[in-house]
Amino acid sequence: MTDFERIRDSTLGYLTPEERVSWVSDLSREGTDYDRAYQKLLSARERLCQRFALQPEDMEAVLDAAYDLEQAVARGIYDAAVDYAARGFQL
């Protein structure tokens, strides 16, 4: 697992307490902005499936693609931050 993956998975609450990066906040905890946004997403998905007679698998495919885009952006920002630190925090 790369450093990026450990940080990402710690942030999303995917790792056990022993595996996670200790200084990374778990955004998946109940009541966080992430949790509220995720709940809104699930609710909207359910409404769209009901309204347009969509299969949940079709909506999951759309959400998975959006997640892939989000992950690519996060990876790019992470890589840029690592480079920025390596340059002594100089643009």
C-alpha positions as CSV (number, residue, x, y, z in Angstrom):
1,M,0.0,0.0,0.0
2,T,1.4,3.4,-1.0
3,D,1.6,6.4,1.4
4,F,-1.2,8.0,-0.6
5,E,-3.4,4.9,-0.2
6,R,-2.8,4.7,3.6
7,I,-3.6,8.4,4.0
8,R,-6.7,8.1,1.8
9,D,-7.9,5.0,3.5
10,S,-7.3,6.5,6.9
11,T,-9.3,9.6,5.9
12,L,-12.2,7.4,4.7
13,G,-12.2,5.2,7.8
14,Y,-11.3,2.0,5.8
15,L,-8.4,1.0,8.1
16,T,-8.4,-0.5,11.6
17,P,-7.0,1.7,14.3
18,E,-3.7,-0.3,14.2
19,E,-3.3,0.2,10.4
20,R,-4.4,3.8,10.0
21,V,-2.1,6.9,9.9
22,S,-2.5,8.3,13.4
23,W,-2.4,12.0,12.5
24,V,-5.0,11.7,9.7
25,S,-8.6,12.6,10.7
26,D,-11.3,10.0,9.9
27,L,-13.8,12.0,7.9
28,S,-16.3,9.1,7.8
29,R,-17.3,9.5,11.4
30,E,-21.0,10.2,12.0
31,G,-21.9,13.9,12.0
32,T,-18.9,15.0,9.9
33,D,-19.3,17.1,6.7
34,Y,-18.3,14.0,4.8
35,D,-20.9,11.8,6.5
36,R,-23.7,14.4,5.8
37,A,-22.6,14.6,2.2
38,Y,-22.5,10.9,1.8
39,Q,-26.0,10.5,3.3
40,K,-27.3,13.1,0.9
41,L,-25.8,11.3,-2.0
42,L,-27.4,8.0,-0.9
43,S,-30.8,9.7,-0.5
44,A,-30.5,11.3,-4.0
45,R,-29.5,8.0,-5.5
46,E,-32.6,6.3,-4.0
47,R,-34.9,9.0,-5.2
48,L,-33.5,8.9,-8.8
49,C,-33.8,5.1,-8.9
50,Q,-37.4,5.3,-7.8
51,R,-38.4,8.3,-10.0
52,F,-36.8,7.0,-13.2
53,A,-37.0,3.3,-12.6
54,L,-33.3,2.9,-12.7
55,Q,-31.4,-0.1,-11.4
56,P,-29.2,0.6,-8.4
57,E,-26.3,-1.0,-10.3
58,D,-26.6,1.7,-13.0
59,M,-26.4,4.4,-10.4
60,E,-23.5,2.7,-8.7
61,A,-21.6,2.7,-12.0
62,V,-22.1,6.4,-12.3
63,L,-21.0,6.9,-8.7
64,D,-18.0,4.7,-9.1
65,A,-16.9,6.7,-12.1
66,A,-17.3,9.9,-10.1
67,Y,-15.2,8.4,-7.3
68,D,-12.5,7.4,-9.8
69,L,-12.4,11.1,-10.9
70,E,-12.3,12.3,-7.4
71,Q,-9.5,9.9,-6.5
72,A,-7.4,11.0,-9.6
73,V,-7.7,14.6,-8.4
74,A,-6.8,13.7,-4.9
75,R,-3.8,11.8,-6.1
76,G,-2.7,14.8,-8.2
77,I,-3.0,17.1,-5.3
78,Y,-1.1,14.7,-3.0
79,D,1.7,14.3,-5.6
80,A,1.9,18.1,-6.0
81,A,2.1,18.5,-2.2
82,V,4.9,16.0,-1.9
83,D,6.8,17.8,-4.7
84,Y,6.1,21.1,-3.0
85,A,7.5,19.9,0.3
86,A,10.5,18.5,-1.5
87,R,11.2,21.9,-3.0
88,G,11.2,23.4,0.5
89,F,7.7,24.8,0.2
90,Q,8.7,27.1,-2.7
91,L,6.6,27.6,-5.8
